[in-house]
């Protein structure tokens, strides 16, 4: 057991993103280049973070639209290292907003951390006239220092979200993230965390799956899982083209398809036919919903296995991680 009186150190790790972005003009909030400012400089610009007990480490410097397995593996290795240090109480990770929800989900699934891992971000670059990154980072540090349960959390615009529920829901606003029907876990007010709910499905307490973690860290690629959407006038040509790549010697075999169905997991009949053909060829099909809220409620009429409430992008990752063990 870690003595919480001794576990006082906090590690802040940078991966790039808008929070580390720069634009030529302070008024430009969209034409910036992401991942230009080191995390040490981001921390140094916030006087409230000065002092002992804080370590800074640059793990990657990428635009999060380009996030992928290599960065996830590097980040996971460093998280394992720091989280196992008895003197470290929590870790904060700066990240881009575009794929933050995917990184949060992957880290929760593969690590099941017993200490807080707090991801934060920005919707305005560091060069903006009024950047939001410094406040978000300050809030993330407050959450890391005041949270006792483990798990992966996301802090943005004064709200704290869980890794399973959080999603980016706006292209431009500073409060770009939402947790749907579950709502945020907490908010941060002048450096103090006010909780709305005690338990979160993404909290720690579940034993880490060490074999899965090992497979994840050793994998040259994640199993290929594609995402398709059902819609009016949908057809099956895209699915058939994906399956046909197997016959033309695709470098990465297709292992799974997540379909974002309409409503409660309904799928156009033409698309169902093609998905059934793919499943007959050994491709696993999982059904999610393209609706922003709610989940696919299980019933006998479902065309395929459902995603257990996961949004399509997270269902894709969940299936890929599951297929790693097969």
ROKOL-369311 format. One record per residue (C-alpha): residue number from 0; residue in one letter; x, y, z. Coordinates in steps of 0.05 Angstrom, whole numbers, m for minus. Example, Ala and Ser with C-alpha at 12.3 -4.5 7.8 and 13.67 -1.06 7.14 Angstrom:
residues 2
num 0 residuo A east 246 north m90 up 156
num 1 residuo S east 273 north m21 up 143
//
This chain:
residues 326
num 0 residuo X east 0 north 0 up 0
num 1 residuo X east 23 north 70 up m16
num 2 residuo X east 24 north 117 up 44
num 3 residuo X east m15 north 177 up 19
num 4 residuo X east 22 north 221 up 69
num 5 residuo X east 86 north 203 up 33
num 6 residuo X east 60 north 202 up m39
num 7 residuo X east 65 north 276 up m52
num 8 residuo X east 101 north 282 up m118
num 9 residuo X east 64 north 300 up m181
num 10 residuo X east 88 north 285 up m252
num 11 residuo X east 65 north 326 up m311
num 12 residuo X east 77 north 294 up m379
num 13 residuo X east 68 north 328 up m446
num 14 residuo X east 45 north 298 up m512
num 15 residuo X east 34 north 361 up m553
num 16 residuo X east m34 north 385 up m579
num 17 residuo X east m66 north 453 up m582
num 18 residuo X east m46 north 469 up m511
num 19 residuo X east 25 north 469 up m538
num 20 residuo X east 7 north 504 up m604
num 21 residuo X east 29 north 570 up m634
num 22 residuo X east 0 north 617 up m686
num 23 residuo X east 32 north 675 up m721
num 24 residuo X east m21 north 723 up m694
num 25 residuo X east m50 north 725 up m623
num 26 residuo X east m119 north 733 up m653
num 27 residuo X east m114 north 669 up m693
num 28 residuo X east m148 north 612 up m655
num 29 residuo X east m155 north 564 up m713
num 30 residuo X east m95 north 574 up m760
num 31 residuo X east m43 north 552 up m709
num 32 residuo X east 7 north 495 up m711
num 33 residuo X east m3 north 446 up m654
num 34 residuo X east 53 north 415 up m612
num 35 residuo X east 104 north 471 up m613
num 36 residuo X east 115 north 489 up m540
num 37 residuo X east 148 north 441 up m492
num 38 residuo X east 111 north 420 up m430
num 39 residuo X east 165 north 449 up m385
num 40 residuo X east 152 north 517 up m415
num 41 residuo X east 77 north 509 up m406
num 42 residuo X east 87 north 493 up m332
num 43 residuo X east 138 north 549 up m323
num 44 residuo X east 87 north 599 up m348
num 45 residuo X east 40 north 584 up m290
num 46 residuo X east 68 north 615 up m226
num 47 residuo X east 20 north 574 up m182
num 48 residuo X east 55 north 510 up m204
num 49 residuo X east 124 north 534 up m182
num 50 residuo X east 155 north 498 up m124
num 51 residuo X east 180 north 429 up m102
num 52 residuo X east 144 north 363 up m111
num 53 residuo X east 131 north 370 up m185
num 54 residuo X east 167 north 335 up m243
num 55 residuo X east 159 north 350 up m317
num 56 residuo X east 171 north 302 up m375
num 57 residuo X east 161 north 308 up m450
num 58 residuo X east 137 north 241 up m476
num 59 residuo X east 116 north 263 up m546
num 60 residuo X east 102 north 326 up m587
num 61 residuo X east 46 north 311 up m635
num 62 residuo X east m19 north 340 up m662
num 63 residuo X east m70 north 294 up m630
num 64 residuo X east m105 north 283 up m697
num 65 residuo X east m43 north 241 up m712
num 66 residuo X east m45 north 202 up m647
num 67 residuo X east m31 north 128 up m653
num 68 residuo X east m4 north 65 up m622
num 69 residuo X east 69 north 86 up m618
num 70 residuo X east 53 north 147 up m575
num 71 residuo X east 3 north 108 up m534
num 72 residuo X east 56 north 55 up m520
num 73 residuo X east 109 north 107 up m501
num 74 residuo X east 59 north 143 up m456
num 75 residuo X east 36 north 78 up m423
num 76 residuo X east 108 north 56 up m408
num 77 residuo X east 123 north 122 up m374
num 78 residuo X east 57 north 120 up m336
num 79 residuo X east 73 north 50 up m311
num 80 residuo X east 141 north 74 up m288
num 81 residuo X east 115 north 135 up m251
num 82 residuo X east 53 north 104 up m222
num 83 residuo X east 95 north 49 up m190
num 84 residuo X east 138 north 100 up m154
num 85 residuo X east 112 north 103 up m82
num 86 residuo X east 128 north 177 up m76
num 87 residuo X east 85 north 196 up m137
num 88 residuo X east 12 north 212 up m119
num 89 residuo X east m14 north 224 up m190
num 90 residuo X east 4 north 240 up m261
num 91 residuo X east m23 north 296 up m306
num 92 residuo X east m18 north 289 up m382
num 93 residuo X east m26 north 347 up m431
num 94 residuo X east m59 north 325 up m496
num 95 residuo X east m94 north 351 up m557
num 96 residuo X east m169 north 353 up m557
num 97 residuo X east m184 north 316 up m622
num 98 residuo X east m169 north 246 up m598
num 99 residuo X east m166 north 259 up m523
num 100 residuo X east m226 north 215 up m509
num 101 residuo X east m193 north 157 up m546
num 102 residuo X east m128 north 163 up m508
num 103 residuo X east m166 north 167 up m442
num 104 residuo X east m204 north 104 up m459
num 105 residuo X east m142 north 65 up m480
num 106 residuo X east m104 north 85 up m417
num 107 residuo X east m162 north 65 up m373
num 108 residuo X east m170 north m3 up m406
num 109 residuo X east m97 north m22 up m408
num 110 residuo X east m74 north 8 up m342
num 111 residuo X east m134 north 8 up m294
num 112 residuo X east m91 north 56 up m253
num 113 residuo X east m96 north 54 up m177
num 114 residuo X east m74 north 127 up m175
num 115 residuo X east m105 north 186 up m213
num 116 residuo X east m83 north 199 up m284
num 117 residuo X east m111 north 266 up m305
num 118 residuo X east m112 north 287 up m378
num 119 residuo X east m120 north 360 up m397
num 120 residuo X east m120 north 401 up m460
num 121 residuo X east m137 north 468 up m492
num 122 residuo X east m181 north 495 up m547
num 123 residuo X east m137 north 557 up m558
num 124 residuo X east m63 north 554 up m573
num 125 residuo X east m11 north 578 up m524
num 126 residuo X east 0 north 640 up m567
num 127 residuo X east m73 north 662 up m563
num 128 residuo X east m92 north 729 up m533
num 129 residuo X east m129 north 692 up m478
num 130 residuo X east m106 north 619 up m478
num 131 residuo X east m147 north 569 up m439
num 132 residuo X east m89 north 520 up m429
num 133 residuo X east m60 north 551 up m366
num 134 residuo X east m126 north 548 up m329
num 135 residuo X east m140 north 477 up m353
num 136 residuo X east m71 north 454 up m331
num 137 residuo X east m79 north 488 up m263
num 138 residuo X east m146 north 455 up m254
num 139 residuo X east m118 north 387 up m274
num 140 residuo X east m63 north 394 up m222
num 141 residuo X east m117 north 411 up m170
num 142 residuo X east m155 north 348 up m189
num 143 residuo X east m93 north 306 up m187
num 144 residuo X east m75 north 331 up m118
num 145 residuo X east m145 north 325 up m88
num 146 residuo X east m168 north 259 up m119
num 147 residuo X east m157 north 196 up m78
num 148 residuo X east m187 north 142 up m122
num 149 residuo X east m152 north 115 up m182
num 150 residuo X east m174 north 120 up m254
num 151 residuo X east m165 north 162 up m316
num 152 residuo X east m199 north 231 up m315
num 153 residuo X east m205 north 288 up m364
num 154 residuo X east m205 north 361 up m342
num 155 residuo X east m228 north 417 up m388
num 156 residuo X east m263 north 483 up m378
num 157 residuo X east m271 north 472 up m303
num 158 residuo X east m304 north 404 up m309
num 159 residuo X east m279 north 335 up m292
num 160 residuo X east m301 north 276 up m336
num 161 residuo X east m291 north 201 up m333
num 162 residuo X east m253 north 164 up m387
num 163 residuo X east m312 north 120 up m408
num 164 residuo X east m363 north 175 up m417
num 165 residuo X east m324 north 236 up m441
num 166 residuo X east m331 north 259 up m513
num 167 residuo X east m312 north 320 up m552
num 168 residuo X east m378 north 352 up m573
num 169 residuo X east m359 north 420 up m601
num 170 residuo X east m310 north 442 up m654
num 171 residuo X east m293 north 511 up m625
num 172 residuo X east m321 north 527 up m556
num 173 residuo X east m275 north 526 up m496
num 174 residuo X east m322 north 477 up m461
num 175 residuo X east m316 north 427 up m517
num 176 residuo X east m325 north 363 up m475
num 177 residuo X east m386 north 330 up m446
num 178 residuo X east m404 north 265 up m410
num 179 residuo X east m474 north 257 up m438
num 180 residuo X east m526 north 229 up m391
num 181 residuo X east m476 north 211 up m337
num 182 residuo X east m454 north 283 up m330
num 183 residuo X east m387 north 308 up m304
num 184 residuo X east m357 north 276 up m242
num 185 residuo X east m338 north 343 up m212
num 186 residuo X east m321 north 416 up m225
num 187 residuo X east m261 north 458 up m205
num 188 residuo X east m275 north 524 up m170
num 189 residuo X east m216 north 569 up m153
num 190 residuo X east m170 north 509 up m144
num 191 residuo X east m219 north 467 up m105
num 192 residuo X east m254 north 405 up m132
num 193 residuo X east m328 north 399 up m119
num 194 residuo X east m355 north 329 up m131
num 195 residuo X east m423 north 314 up m162
num 196 residuo X east m419 north 239 up m156
num 197 residuo X east m374 north 194 up m115
num 198 residuo X east m368 north 134 up m159
num 199 residuo X east m349 north 132 up m232
num 200 residuo X east m348 north 72 up m279
num 201 residuo X east m277 north 92 up m299
num 202 residuo X east m250 north 93 up m228
num 203 residuo X east m195 north 47 up m205
num 204 residuo X east m203 north m14 up m161
num 205 residuo X east m204 north m66 up m217
num 206 residuo X east m142 north m108 up m220
num 207 residuo X east m98 north m92 up m280
num 208 residuo X east m99 north m143 up m335
num 209 residuo X east m23 north m153 up m339
num 210 residuo X east m25 north m200 up m399
num 211 residuo X east m66 north m149 up m439
num 212 residuo X east m18 north m94 up m418
num 213 residuo X east 42 north m136 up m441
num 214 residuo X east 8 north m152 up m508
num 215 residuo X east m9 north m79 up m518
num 216 residuo X east 62 north m55 up m505
num 217 residuo X east 92 north m109 up m550
num 218 residuo X east 43 north m101 up m608
num 219 residuo X east 72 north m74 up m674
num 220 residuo X east 1 north m53 up m693
num 221 residuo X east m68 north m55 up m663
num 222 residuo X east m113 north m106 up m697
num 223 residuo X east m148 north m72 up m755
num 224 residuo X east m219 north m52 up m736
num 225 residuo X east m257 north m5 up m783
num 226 residuo X east m315 north 40 up m767
num 227 residuo X east m375 north 46 up m814
num 228 residuo X east m440 north 85 up m806
num 229 residuo X east m511 north 66 up m823
num 230 residuo X east m553 north 121 up m855
num 231 residuo X east m610 north 132 up m903
num 232 residuo X east m596 north 100 up m971
num 233 residuo X east m537 north 62 up m942
num 234 residuo X east m505 north 6 up m981
num 235 residuo X east m456 north m50 up m970
num 236 residuo X east m402 north m32 up m1021
num 237 residuo X east m354 north m2 up m970
num 238 residuo X east m357 north m64 up m926
num 239 residuo X east m348 north m110 up m986
num 240 residuo X east m289 north m68 up m1009
num 241 residuo X east m257 north m76 up m940
num 242 residuo X east m266 north m151 up m941
num 243 residuo X east m241 north m155 up m1013
num 244 residuo X east m175 north m125 up m991
num 245 residuo X east m161 north m191 up m957
num 246 residuo X east m160 north m225 up m1025
num 247 residuo X east m112 north m173 up m1053
num 248 residuo X east m59 north m182 up m999
num 249 residuo X east m73 north m125 up m951
num 250 residuo X east m15 north m111 up m905
num 251 residuo X east m61 north m112 up m844
num 252 residuo X east m118 north m162 up m844
num 253 residuo X east m187 north m136 up m827
num 254 residuo X east m206 north m165 up m758
num 255 residuo X east m267 north m126 up m739
num 256 residuo X east m320 north m74 up m758
num 257 residuo X east m357 north m28 up m712
num 258 residuo X east m421 north m2 up m743
num 259 residuo X east m452 north 62 up m717
num 260 residuo X east m525 north 46 up m725
num 261 residuo X east m584 north 93 up m726
num 262 residuo X east m626 north 101 up m664
num 263 residuo X east m626 north 40 up m620
num 264 residuo X east m575 north 3 up m662
num 265 residuo X east m617 north m4 up m725
num 266 residuo X east m578 north m17 up m789
num 267 residuo X east m600 north m8 up m862
num 268 residuo X east m617 north m76 up m892
num 269 residuo X east m567 north m68 up m949
num 270 residuo X east m512 north m55 up m899
num 271 residuo X east m534 north m114 up m855
num 272 residuo X east m527 north m160 up m915
num 273 residuo X east m455 north m139 up m927
num 274 residuo X east m438 north m142 up m853
num 275 residuo X east m465 north m213 up m849
num 276 residuo X east m420 north m231 up m907
num 277 residuo X east m361 north m201 up m871
num 278 residuo X east m378 north m239 up m807
num 279 residuo X east m381 north m303 up m847
num 280 residuo X east m310 north m289 up m869
num 281 residuo X east m287 north m285 up m796
num 282 residuo X east m293 north m210 up m786
num 283 residuo X east m323 north m193 up m718
num 284 residuo X east m380 north m142 up m721
num 285 residuo X east m400 north m98 up m662
num 286 residuo X east m460 north m52 up m661
num 287 residuo X east m460 north 18 up m631
num 288 residuo X east m504 north 79 up m642
num 289 residuo X east m489 north 144 up m677
num 290 residuo X east m535 north 180 up m627
num 291 residuo X east m499 north 228 up m581
num 292 residuo X east m536 north 203 up m519
num 293 residuo X east m564 north 137 up m496
num 294 residuo X east m539 north 68 up m512
num 295 residuo X east m561 north 9 up m554
num 296 residuo X east m612 north m25 up m510
num 297 residuo X east m604 north m101 up m519
num 298 residuo X east m663 north m138 up m550
num 299 residuo X east m675 north m199 up m593
num 300 residuo X east m679 north m160 up m657
num 301 residuo X east m607 north m134 up m654
num 302 residuo X east m569 north m152 up m717
num 303 residuo X east m502 north m160 up m682
num 304 residuo X east m468 north m159 up m614
num 305 residuo X east m475 north m91 up m581
num 306 residuo X east m419 north m46 up m553
num 307 residuo X east m443 north m46 up m481
num 308 residuo X east m458 north 28 up m483
num 309 residuo X east m392 north 51 up m514
num 310 residuo X east m394 north 105 up m567
num 311 residuo X east m370 north 82 up m636
num 312 residuo X east m298 north 108 up m631
num 313 residuo X east m288 north 76 up m563
num 314 residuo X east m323 north 12 up m585
num 315 residuo X east m272 north 8 up m642
num 316 residuo X east m215 north 12 up m592
num 317 residuo X east m248 north m37 up m544
num 318 residuo X east m254 north m88 up m600
num 319 residuo X east m182 north m77 up m623
num 320 residuo X east m156 north m88 up m552
num 321 residuo X east m199 north m150 up m545
num 322 residuo X east m173 north m178 up m610
num 323 residuo X east m101 north m169 up m586
num 324 residuo X east m111 north m231 up m544
num 325 residuo X east m134 north m275 up m601
//
